[in-house]
Amino acid sequence: NFVRLAAAETSGTMARDKEDELKLEAGIRMAVDKGVLKADVDPGPYQTIDVLGKSVEEVVREITRSLPKGGCVLVLVGLSGTGKGTTVARLAELLPDSTTWSNGNVFRSLT
C-alpha cells in the first residue's frame, strides 16, 4: 500500500543522504589534508550563476574567473539535469591538479 511505499522511499532517501554526508565529510577532510582548505574556513557567500541558455564553456569561464589563486573548494549546487556533472568534468580538464567527488544528484564538489 501507499504508506509502506512512502516509508520505504523515505528510508532509502535518508540512507542516501547519510551516505552523501559521509562522502562530503571525507572530501573536505581530504582538502584540509592537502592544504587546499583550512580546517576553520568561513565559506563566505554563495555566488549564483544563472546557467539557463549557457554552454558549459560559458559557465566554466564564469566560474574560473572568480577562482582564488592557490586553490579552493568549489561546491556546485543545482537541480538534476542542470549540468553540474558536465561542468565539473570540464573544470577537471582545465584544472589538472584538482580532485573531484560527487554527492548524488544534489551537488558536485571540486577541490
C-alpha positions, -999 to +999 in steps of 0.1 A: +000+000+000+009+037-002+021+040+034+045+012+031+058+025-002+062+060+012+081+046+043+104+026+021+111+056-002+118+078+028+141+053+043+161+050+011+163+087+006+176+092+042+202+064+037+214+081+005+215+115+023+237+099+051+260+084+025+263+118+008+271+134+041+299+109+048+313+114+013+313+152+017+329+150+051+357+127+036+362+151+007+365+181+030+390+162+052+410+154+020+411+191+010+423+200+045+449+173+045+462+185+010+464+221+024+437+233-001+413+242+026+418+254+062+402+235+089+383+265+102+374+281+069+345+305+066+329+296+033+316+331+027+286+339+005+273+318-024+279+331-059+249+324-080+254+316-117+224+315-140+231+286-163+199+288-184+208+290-220+245+290-214+270+265-228+293+246-205+322+267-217+304+299-207+296+285-173+331+273-168+345+307-179+323+324-153+334+301-126+372+302-133+372+340-135+364+341-098+386+313-085+412+324-060+449+318-065+463+289-045+433+266-046+398+264-030+368+242-025+341+247-051+307+233-045+282+232-074+246+231-063+216+227-086+187+206-097+192+173-116+200+178-153+213+214-150+249+204-160+267+201-127+285+168-137+294+182-172+307+214-156+328+195-131+342+173-159+352+204-179+367+221-149+388+190-141+402+191-176+412+227-172+425+223-137+447+191-138+457+193-101+421+193-090+403+165-072+366+159-077+340+140-059+302+136-064+275+135-038+245+121-055+223+143-077+223+171-053+257+187-058+291+183-072+323+194-055+356+203-068+387+210-048 
